[in-house]
Amino acid sequence: MAALLDEPQEVDEFESLDLAVNMLFLAGEHSYPITRELAFAARSVGFNGIVYPSYFSMLRNGVKPFETTYGISHRKIPQYREFEEAKVSANFAIFGRPIEDGLVNVHCINRVVLSTVLYSVHFGPVIGDE
């Protein structure tokens, strides 16, 4: 699970680092240079990696990313915290060479082999005057 960033309750949605980071990781490829800078900063202060929300969280869970009640983000309401965290599928980025450095053990590697892809379009019967 990807955790929400802890912030003081008086921080609103327009000042929220949690919401900004979440939006950044849900954005398109134009956000990549910014996320790289975040990773460089995390590594420079001694972190071994970061946990971040998967871009595909919404697809997997079928939920809306920024639900609100009375204009207040559910991410800011303490009673909804666990629910909001459960909506996010986590990705892990471990810096350097984590297997070689002994930070990670690989138990198995899964793979999918696509041998055939078929795209097919059918239009229903057309009834009408010619």
C-alpha positions as CSV (number, residue, x, y, z in Angstrom):
1,M,0.0,0.0,0.0
2,A,1.3,3.5,-0.8
3,A,0.9,5.8,2.2
4,L,-0.5,9.2,2.2
5,L,1.9,11.9,3.3
6,D,1.3,13.2,6.8
7,E,0.4,16.9,6.9
8,P,-1.0,19.3,9.5
9,Q,-4.8,19.4,9.4
10,E,-4.7,23.2,8.6
11,V,-3.0,22.6,5.3
12,D,-5.6,22.9,2.6
13,E,-5.9,21.2,-0.8
14,F,-4.1,24.0,-2.6
15,E,-1.1,23.8,-0.3
16,S,-1.1,20.0,0.1
17,L,2.2,18.2,-0.7
18,D,0.3,14.9,-0.5
19,L,-2.2,15.9,-3.2
20,A,0.6,17.5,-5.4
21,V,2.7,14.3,-5.3
22,N,-0.2,12.1,-6.0
23,M,-1.2,14.2,-9.0
24,L,2.4,14.2,-10.2
25,F,2.5,10.4,-10.2
26,L,-0.8,10.2,-12.0
27,A,0.2,12.6,-14.7
28,G,1.6,11.8,-18.1
29,E,5.2,11.5,-19.3
30,H,5.7,15.3,-18.9
31,S,6.0,14.7,-15.2
32,Y,8.9,12.3,-15.5
33,P,11.7,14.9,-15.1
34,I,10.1,16.1,-11.9
35,T,9.7,12.6,-10.4
36,R,13.4,12.0,-11.3
37,E,14.3,15.0,-9.2
38,L,12.3,13.7,-6.3
39,A,14.1,10.4,-6.6
40,F,17.5,12.1,-6.7
41,A,16.6,14.1,-3.6
42,A,15.4,11.0,-1.7
43,R,18.6,9.2,-2.5
44,S,20.8,12.1,-1.6
45,V,19.4,12.1,2.0
46,G,19.9,8.4,2.4
47,F,16.8,6.6,1.3
48,N,17.2,3.2,-0.4
49,G,14.2,3.8,-2.6
50,I,10.7,5.2,-2.8
51,V,7.1,3.8,-2.8
52,Y,4.9,5.6,-5.2
53,P,1.3,5.2,-6.5
54,S,0.9,3.3,-9.7
55,Y,-0.3,5.1,-12.7
56,F,-2.7,2.2,-13.2
57,S,-4.3,2.4,-9.7
58,M,-7.5,3.9,-11.1
59,L,-7.8,1.2,-13.8
60,R,-7.2,-1.6,-11.4
61,N,-9.6,-0.4,-8.7
62,G,-12.1,1.5,-10.8
63,V,-12.2,4.3,-8.4
64,K,-12.1,8.1,-8.8
65,P,-8.7,9.5,-7.8
66,F,-9.8,12.7,-6.0
67,E,-13.1,12.2,-4.3
68,T,-14.4,15.0,-2.2
69,T,-17.2,15.7,0.4
70,Y,-18.3,19.3,0.6
71,G,-15.3,20.2,-1.5
72,I,-12.8,18.6,1.0
73,S,-10.6,15.9,-0.4
74,H,-11.1,12.5,1.2
75,R,-7.3,12.4,1.5
76,K,-7.6,15.2,4.1
77,I,-10.3,13.5,6.2
78,P,-8.7,11.3,8.9
79,Q,-11.6,8.8,8.9
80,Y,-11.1,8.2,5.2
81,R,-7.3,7.7,5.4
82,E,-7.3,3.9,5.3
83,F,-9.9,3.8,2.5
84,E,-7.8,6.3,0.4
85,E,-4.6,4.4,1.0
86,A,-6.3,1.1,-0.1
87,K,-7.3,2.7,-3.4
88,V,-3.7,3.1,-4.5
89,S,-1.6,0.2,-6.0
90,A,2.0,0.7,-4.9
91,N,5.1,0.6,-7.1
92,F,8.6,0.4,-5.6
93,A,11.7,2.1,-7.0
94,I,14.8,0.9,-5.3
95,F,18.0,2.9,-6.0
96,G,21.2,1.5,-7.3
97,R,21.7,-2.2,-7.6
98,P,19.4,-3.6,-4.9
99,I,19.9,-7.4,-5.7
100,E,23.6,-7.1,-5.9
101,D,23.7,-5.0,-2.7
102,G,21.6,-7.6,-0.9
103,L,18.6,-5.2,-0.3
104,V,16.2,-7.4,-2.3
105,N,15.8,-11.1,-2.8
106,V,14.2,-12.4,-6.0
107,H,11.8,-15.3,-5.3
108,C,10.4,-15.6,-8.8
109,I,10.0,-13.7,-12.0
110,N,6.6,-13.8,-13.8
111,R,6.3,-13.2,-17.4
112,V,3.5,-13.0,-20.0
113,V,4.2,-14.1,-23.6
114,L,1.8,-12.7,-26.1
115,S,1.8,-14.9,-29.2
116,T,-1.2,-13.5,-31.0
117,V,-3.0,-10.2,-30.8
118,L,-6.3,-9.9,-32.7
119,Y,-8.3,-6.7,-33.3
120,S,-11.7,-7.2,-34.7
121,V,-14.5,-4.8,-35.4
122,H,-18.1,-5.8,-36.2
123,F,-20.9,-3.5,-37.0
124,G,-24.5,-4.7,-36.4
125,P,-27.0,-5.2,-39.2
126,V,-28.1,-2.0,-40.9
127,I,-31.7,-1.8,-41.8
128,G,-32.9,1.2,-43.8
129,D,-33.8,2.7,-47.2
130,E,-31.1,2.8,-49.7
